[in-house]
Amino acid sequence: MTTFRTRSRILSCAAVATLLATAAPVAAALALTTPAPSALGAQGEAVTPATEVNRFFKAYRHAVLGVGTRTPEAVRTAHLTKELDARLTEWAAQNHADPVLRAQNVPKDWKVRAHSTTAGTSTVVVTQIWAGAPDTQVRYTVRRSDLKIINLTDPPRKR
């Protein structure tokens, strides 16, 4: 004779077994459709070249302003290739200005937009918004395989 307690245990075990049997295919399907953790940002959004440039620019601007503990050089090392960082150091010496901001001061705000994409890179435009001066644009070239910034240039001049 089975007791109420025994029947409850049997039903509980059956429910757990059913749950486990149906959860495995669902978990496998989710694994196929969910981006890898390295492709997700801090809040779970997909990381694109534009979001990576925005993250870099925000961190760099904060470092230049002295917000937080990171230096501008540390931010550049984390986001730029060594070759680009060396070229920017030379640019700063020649132009007597910040090589990322392309100025001696800090913009009050900025906008980031994707511009174009090739097989291996994406171009992202940062529009820097200045207090009392015209907006300026800087183009970033991002290597798509690892989202490292490989180039930073002023846009072509209009003739």
C-alpha positions as a printed Julia matrix, in Angstrom:
159×3 Matrix{Float64}:
  0.0    0.0     0.0
  1.4    3.35   -0.97
  1.08   6.28    1.33
  0.38   9.89    0.46
  4.03  10.75    1.14
  5.27   8.03   -1.24
  2.91   9.17   -4.01
  4.06  12.77   -3.52
  7.7   11.7    -3.87
  6.96   9.71   -7.0
  5.09  12.64   -8.57
  7.85  15.07   -7.59
 10.51  12.82   -9.12
  8.44  12.45  -12.28
  8.0   16.23  -12.52
 11.76  16.84  -12.12
 12.57  14.16  -14.71
 10.11  15.73  -17.17
 11.54  19.17  -16.55
 15.1   17.97  -17.13
 14.12  16.09  -20.28
 12.5   19.17  -21.8
 15.11  21.66  -20.56
 18.06  20.08  -22.41
 16.72  20.74  -25.94
 15.66  24.25  -24.95
 19.11  24.98  -23.52
 20.75  23.66  -26.7
 18.52  25.88  -28.86
 19.33  28.92  -26.75
 23.04  28.22  -27.04
 22.74  28.36  -30.82
 20.89  31.69  -30.88
 22.44  33.6   -27.98
 25.59  35.63  -28.79
 28.77  34.56  -27.04
 29.48  36.45  -23.79
 32.48  38.16  -25.42
 30.1   39.68  -28.0
 27.89  41.2   -25.31
 28.45  44.42  -23.46
 28.08  45.07  -19.75
 24.3   45.38  -19.99
 23.85  42.49  -22.41
 23.68  44.56  -25.59
 25.5   43.34  -28.69
 28.9   44.98  -29.09
 29.33  46.55  -32.52
 32.16  48.71  -33.87
 30.02  51.78  -33.11
 29.31  50.74  -29.51
 33.0   49.93  -29.01
 34.06  53.37  -30.33
 31.48  55.01  -28.08
 32.81  53.03  -25.09
 36.38  54.07  -25.97
 35.5   57.73  -26.49
 33.57  57.95  -23.24
 36.39  56.3   -21.25
 39.03  58.45  -22.95
 37.1   61.69  -22.35
 36.64  60.77  -18.68
 40.37  60.0   -18.37
 41.31  63.35  -19.93
 38.95  65.12  -17.52
 40.46  63.21  -14.58
 37.27  61.28  -13.82
 38.12  57.85  -12.42
 41.52  56.22  -12.04
 42.48  55.43  -15.63
 44.87  57.63  -17.56
 44.31  58.56  -21.22
 47.31  56.38  -22.08
 45.78  53.36  -20.3
 42.5   53.82  -22.16
 44.34  54.08  -25.48
 46.34  50.92  -24.71
 43.14  49.0   -23.97
 41.27  49.98  -27.14
 43.83  50.84  -29.84
 46.42  48.82  -31.67
 50.03  49.5   -30.69
 50.73  50.89  -34.16
 47.89  53.4   -33.96
 48.86  54.42  -30.43
 52.42  55.14  -31.64
 51.11  57.19  -34.6
 48.86  59.19  -32.26
 51.79  59.94  -29.96
 53.67  61.35  -32.98
 50.58  63.32  -34.07
 50.31  64.9   -30.61
 53.96  66.01  -30.69
 53.58  67.55  -34.16
 50.23  69.24  -33.55
 50.49  70.21  -29.86
 46.99  68.87  -29.22
 45.31  65.78  -27.89
 45.62  63.15  -30.62
 42.22  61.54  -30.03
 40.19  64.69  -29.45
 42.2   66.52  -32.14
 42.1   69.63  -29.95
 43.58  71.21  -26.84
 40.3   71.09  -24.96
 37.52  68.54  -24.39
 34.21  68.47  -26.28
 31.09  69.02  -24.21
 29.31  66.11  -25.93
 29.6   63.68  -28.85
 27.59  61.51  -31.21
 28.66  58.19  -32.7
 27.35  56.67  -35.92
 28.31  53.75  -38.1
 29.55  54.93  -41.49
 30.62  51.96  -43.62
 31.71  48.34  -43.43
 34.06  46.15  -45.46
 34.91  42.47  -45.05
 37.41  43.14  -42.26
 36.79  46.65  -40.94
 34.11  49.17  -40.11
 34.31  52.94  -40.17
 32.62  54.84  -37.36
 32.24  58.63  -37.25
 32.41  60.53  -33.96
 30.95  64.02  -34.11
 32.45  66.11  -31.32
 30.2   68.88  -30.05
 32.04  71.93  -28.77
 30.82  74.8   -26.64
 30.97  77.9   -28.83
 32.72  76.25  -31.78
 31.6   74.25  -34.81
 31.21  70.5   -34.42
 34.09  68.39  -35.71
 34.2   64.83  -36.94
 36.81  62.11  -36.52
 36.67  58.79  -38.36
 37.61  55.58  -36.57
 38.5   52.38  -38.39
 37.69  49.3   -36.3
 38.97  45.79  -37.01
 35.83  43.67  -36.88
 37.51  40.46  -35.69
 38.48  41.85  -32.27
 36.95  45.37  -32.27
 40.37  47.01  -31.89
 40.59  50.54  -33.26
 43.25  50.46  -35.99
 43.03  53.99  -37.38
 41.75  57.42  -36.47
 41.63  60.21  -39.06
 40.11  63.54  -39.78
 37.44  63.33  -42.47
 38.39  64.38  -46.01
 38.28  68.12  -46.44
 35.57  69.58  -48.63
 36.86  71.49  -51.63
